[in-house]
Amino acid sequence: MKSGIEIIENPIFKIIGEASDFLGLESYVVGGFVRDSLLARECKDIDIVCLGSGIGLAEEVAKRFNLSEQSVSIFKNFGTAMLKVDDWDLEFVGARKESYQRDSRKPLVLEGSLEDDQNRRDFTINALAVSVNNDTWGTLLDPFGGIDDLQAKIIRTPLEPGITFSDDPLRMMRAVRFATQLGFDIFPETFEALTTEKDRLSIISMERISEELNKIILSDRPSYGFLLLDACQILPIIFPEFMKLKGVDTEEGKGHKDNFYHTLQVLDNISKNTNDLWWRWAAILHDIAKPQTKKFVQQKGWTFHGHEEIGARQVPTIFKRFKLPLNEKMKLVQKLVRLHLRPIALSKEEITDSALRRLLFEAGDELEALMTLCRADITSKNGDKVKKYLRNFDTVEGKLREVEASDSLRSFQPVFSGEVIMDVFDMGPGKEVGLIKIAIREAILDGLIRNDFASGWDFMISEGLKLGLKPVKSLDQMIS
Ligand code: CTP
């Protein structure tokens, strides 16, 4: 493990130390930076605690970096100041004793010693401090055995866990998040307190809870975080729909997959192939409507008819509750949930060009995400089965590529736009325009016509005539 001096080898700390000595303040780098540097993880945020005014220190440091006064962001109420030096984010704060009221997250902030400040931190591995003053340069202060916990890979609160968690209940999510990101265990007593204090999460805003959940989802093996949240009973509080996936029913000796564990496997699988948060959310939600669509059909077994469509419709409700963005990211997740069975279904039947074109058209720019999700969705205890499905899937992918290359359907913009149709039949917007457009799109997808004027002209005219419309322009007029 690195020594205290090695942790602060960045020349920035020399300047902070000099500024502190000049002001006669004891200063320390604390928290995430020390932890990450010991774990050899990248960290661009540096937290500095001093015994005195953090704002005053930030201003002195800014001067020494020749930065203007405006470059220091001051948060008077919190007694903190922030500063950017190159791509480093520096945060300065005076050492504090914080005392929280039981029904609110608003702390009463009092000046304190370094020890007070370390006491009020969330985990032993986050309570390490390294001195940056000249005469104590690089001294590492580790009052709670944080280094031992880093080595033993343990998340543990510095104080009795009930106190640490009730001071700031978000720390319960943070405990699971750090355990998942770092691959650590949670110390038994700390873990027990997650269960006993879990209801206090209700005073935490959903935005902050989702921020932690998203960090869990973005870790290398997100299933671990979900399993921890389940084991400490936090998962039902924040994500009841997900809990419903759990369990297996048996009828006539036939059981179905446990969709809770299956989904976690899909999430881990997709996480090996993408760091995109929304693709990972699609994995989490792809089977979310299985519980309410589950049916046992004699001779056939378990069915989950329509779960992809009902699931897609459930996405906005879940996003709203988690305060996730209700924008094109949500639409992407919906689309993936809606289409997630399609490529697999194709691999099981005779593949027609028309079915391939339809899939290309509907998936559009999301084709790669959809294929990645579908591959991740192939889970079975039987390795040969998985291999066989993946091989079939390769065939589907190959054919999709062929059709795409010949038809360029992914960026499918029909040349027969609404404007063109209105122009040809000399009419304003209305139902007929939509009907003709749909008929043309279907004909293109069925391979009856191609997406160009010459090939589709007669088809469009005949569709118009069927609706009692008369063309006023010829093909020559339109392409000239
Ligand atoms: N901290 C805390 N309780 C919280 C949040 C933060 O005690 N609810 C303390 C911890 O000592 C933490 C430090 O404040 O190390 C900085 O917090 P933050 O920047 O949120 O977390 P990091 O530990 O830096 O980790 P990350 O950047 O991954 O969130």
Residues whose N, C-alpha, C, O or C-beta is under 5 A from the ligand:
A	BS01	CTP	G31 G32 R120 R121 D122 N126 D168 R171
